[in-house]
């Protein structure tokens, strides 16, 4: 069964940048990091590898 609705998981409203031809919903979430490595640490590792 094809998707009829899209859930957008970005901190910005993509509908303002692109026309999405399906109904979409934006949700905000808060992240509480409680262990190491943090999301920032992991992101830095990924981007450093791609250089």
Chimera marker file (.cmm) of the C-alpha trace (Angstrom):
<marker_set name="trace">
<marker id="1" x="0.000" y="0.000" z="0.000" r="1" g="1" b="0" radius="0.5"/>
<marker id="2" x="1.535" y="3.381" z="-0.971" r="1" g="1" b="0" radius="0.5"/>
<marker id="3" x="2.058" y="6.078" z="1.624" r="1" g="1" b="0" radius="0.5"/>
<marker id="4" x="-0.665" y="8.696" z="1.710" r="1" g="1" b="0" radius="0.5"/>
<marker id="5" x="0.933" y="11.016" z="4.266" r="1" g="1" b="0" radius="0.5"/>
<marker id="6" x="4.537" y="12.049" z="4.819" r="1" g="1" b="0" radius="0.5"/>
<marker id="7" x="6.046" y="12.770" z="8.216" r="1" g="1" b="0" radius="0.5"/>
<marker id="8" x="8.818" y="15.353" z="7.912" r="1" g="1" b="0" radius="0.5"/>
<marker id="9" x="11.608" y="14.962" z="10.463" r="1" g="1" b="0" radius="0.5"/>
<marker id="10" x="13.564" y="18.173" z="9.968" r="1" g="1" b="0" radius="0.5"/>
<marker id="11" x="13.863" y="21.270" z="12.161" r="1" g="1" b="0" radius="0.5"/>
<marker id="12" x="12.524" y="23.424" z="9.303" r="1" g="1" b="0" radius="0.5"/>
<marker id="13" x="9.283" y="23.321" z="7.354" r="1" g="1" b="0" radius="0.5"/>
<marker id="14" x="10.239" y="21.723" z="4.026" r="1" g="1" b="0" radius="0.5"/>
<marker id="15" x="6.904" y="22.782" z="2.524" r="1" g="1" b="0" radius="0.5"/>
<marker id="16" x="8.245" y="26.332" z="2.536" r="1" g="1" b="0" radius="0.5"/>
<marker id="17" x="11.205" y="25.229" z="0.373" r="1" g="1" b="0" radius="0.5"/>
<marker id="18" x="9.679" y="22.538" z="-1.861" r="1" g="1" b="0" radius="0.5"/>
<marker id="19" x="6.209" y="21.637" z="-3.010" r="1" g="1" b="0" radius="0.5"/>
<marker id="20" x="5.352" y="18.246" z="-1.522" r="1" g="1" b="0" radius="0.5"/>
<marker id="21" x="2.534" y="16.588" z="-3.456" r="1" g="1" b="0" radius="0.5"/>
<marker id="22" x="1.297" y="14.572" z="-0.451" r="1" g="1" b="0" radius="0.5"/>
<marker id="23" x="-0.185" y="15.722" z="2.849" r="1" g="1" b="0" radius="0.5"/>
<marker id="24" x="2.653" y="16.229" z="5.322" r="1" g="1" b="0" radius="0.5"/>
<marker id="25" x="3.026" y="16.873" z="9.019" r="1" g="1" b="0" radius="0.5"/>
<marker id="26" x="5.895" y="18.466" z="10.895" r="1" g="1" b="0" radius="0.5"/>
<marker id="27" x="6.632" y="17.489" z="14.488" r="1" g="1" b="0" radius="0.5"/>
<marker id="28" x="9.004" y="19.058" z="16.985" r="1" g="1" b="0" radius="0.5"/>
<marker id="29" x="10.890" y="16.936" z="19.486" r="1" g="1" b="0" radius="0.5"/>
<marker id="30" x="13.409" y="17.597" z="22.214" r="1" g="1" b="0" radius="0.5"/>
<marker id="31" x="16.460" y="15.421" z="22.630" r="1" g="1" b="0" radius="0.5"/>
<marker id="32" x="17.951" y="14.829" z="26.045" r="1" g="1" b="0" radius="0.5"/>
<marker id="33" x="21.293" y="13.096" z="25.720" r="1" g="1" b="0" radius="0.5"/>
<marker id="34" x="22.062" y="10.915" z="28.723" r="1" g="1" b="0" radius="0.5"/>
<marker id="35" x="25.134" y="8.990" z="27.597" r="1" g="1" b="0" radius="0.5"/>
<marker id="36" x="28.313" y="9.200" z="25.547" r="1" g="1" b="0" radius="0.5"/>
<marker id="37" x="28.948" y="9.582" z="22.660" r="1" g="1" b="0" radius="0.5"/>
<marker id="38" x="26.514" y="12.409" z="22.041" r="1" g="1" b="0" radius="0.5"/>
<marker id="39" x="24.750" y="13.055" z="18.761" r="1" g="1" b="0" radius="0.5"/>
<marker id="40" x="27.176" y="15.945" z="18.151" r="1" g="1" b="0" radius="0.5"/>
<marker id="41" x="30.174" y="13.629" z="18.711" r="1" g="1" b="0" radius="0.5"/>
<marker id="42" x="28.825" y="11.077" z="16.239" r="1" g="1" b="0" radius="0.5"/>
<marker id="43" x="28.023" y="13.760" z="13.664" r="1" g="1" b="0" radius="0.5"/>
<marker id="44" x="31.551" y="15.140" z="13.863" r="1" g="1" b="0" radius="0.5"/>
<marker id="45" x="33.013" y="11.674" z="13.333" r="1" g="1" b="0" radius="0.5"/>
<marker id="46" x="30.862" y="11.110" z="10.249" r="1" g="1" b="0" radius="0.5"/>
<marker id="47" x="31.667" y="14.477" z="8.674" r="1" g="1" b="0" radius="0.5"/>
<marker id="48" x="35.382" y="14.192" z="9.423" r="1" g="1" b="0" radius="0.5"/>
<marker id="49" x="35.500" y="10.836" z="7.604" r="1" g="1" b="0" radius="0.5"/>
<marker id="50" x="33.911" y="12.354" z="4.498" r="1" g="1" b="0" radius="0.5"/>
<marker id="51" x="36.621" y="15.044" z="4.112" r="1" g="1" b="0" radius="0.5"/>
<link id1="1" id2="2" r="1" g="1" b="0" radius="0.2"/>
<link id1="2" id2="3" r="1" g="1" b="0" radius="0.2"/>
<link id1="3" id2="4" r="1" g="1" b="0" radius="0.2"/>
<link id1="4" id2="5" r="1" g="1" b="0" radius="0.2"/>
<link id1="5" id2="6" r="1" g="1" b="0" radius="0.2"/>
<link id1="6" id2="7" r="1" g="1" b="0" radius="0.2"/>
<link id1="7" id2="8" r="1" g="1" b="0" radius="0.2"/>
<link id1="8" id2="9" r="1" g="1" b="0" radius="0.2"/>
<link id1="9" id2="10" r="1" g="1" b="0" radius="0.2"/>
<link id1="10" id2="11" r="1" g="1" b="0" radius="0.2"/>
<link id1="11" id2="12" r="1" g="1" b="0" radius="0.2"/>
<link id1="12" id2="13" r="1" g="1" b="0" radius="0.2"/>
<link id1="13" id2="14" r="1" g="1" b="0" radius="0.2"/>
<link id1="14" id2="15" r="1" g="1" b="0" radius="0.2"/>
<link id1="15" id2="16" r="1" g="1" b="0" radius="0.2"/>
<link id1="16" id2="17" r="1" g="1" b="0" radius="0.2"/>
<link id1="17" id2="18" r="1" g="1" b="0" radius="0.2"/>
<link id1="18" id2="19" r="1" g="1" b="0" radius="0.2"/>
<link id1="19" id2="20" r="1" g="1" b="0" radius="0.2"/>
<link id1="20" id2="21" r="1" g="1" b="0" radius="0.2"/>
<link id1="21" id2="22" r="1" g="1" b="0" radius="0.2"/>
<link id1="22" id2="23" r="1" g="1" b="0" radius="0.2"/>
<link id1="23" id2="24" r="1" g="1" b="0" radius="0.2"/>
<link id1="24" id2="25" r="1" g="1" b="0" radius="0.2"/>
<link id1="25" id2="26" r="1" g="1" b="0" radius="0.2"/>
<link id1="26" id2="27" r="1" g="1" b="0" radius="0.2"/>
<link id1="27" id2="28" r="1" g="1" b="0" radius="0.2"/>
<link id1="28" id2="29" r="1" g="1" b="0" radius="0.2"/>
<link id1="29" id2="30" r="1" g="1" b="0" radius="0.2"/>
<link id1="30" id2="31" r="1" g="1" b="0" radius="0.2"/>
<link id1="31" id2="32" r="1" g="1" b="0" radius="0.2"/>
<link id1="32" id2="33" r="1" g="1" b="0" radius="0.2"/>
<link id1="33" id2="34" r="1" g="1" b="0" radius="0.2"/>
<link id1="34" id2="35" r="1" g="1" b="0" radius="0.2"/>
<link id1="35" id2="36" r="1" g="1" b="0" radius="0.2"/>
<link id1="36" id2="37" r="1" g="1" b="0" radius="0.2"/>
<link id1="37" id2="38" r="1" g="1" b="0" radius="0.2"/>
<link id1="38" id2="39" r="1" g="1" b="0" radius="0.2"/>
<link id1="39" id2="40" r="1" g="1" b="0" radius="0.2"/>
<link id1="40" id2="41" r="1" g="1" b="0" radius="0.2"/>
<link id1="41" id2="42" r="1" g="1" b="0" radius="0.2"/>
<link id1="42" id2="43" r="1" g="1" b="0" radius="0.2"/>
<link id1="43" id2="44" r="1" g="1" b="0" radius="0.2"/>
<link id1="44" id2="45" r="1" g="1" b="0" radius="0.2"/>
<link id1="45" id2="46" r="1" g="1" b="0" radius="0.2"/>
<link id1="46" id2="47" r="1" g="1" b="0" radius="0.2"/>
<link id1="47" id2="48" r="1" g="1" b="0" radius="0.2"/>
<link id1="48" id2="49" r="1" g="1" b="0" radius="0.2"/>
<link id1="49" id2="50" r="1" g="1" b="0" radius="0.2"/>
<link id1="50" id2="51" r="1" g="1" b="0" radius="0.2"/>
</marker_set>
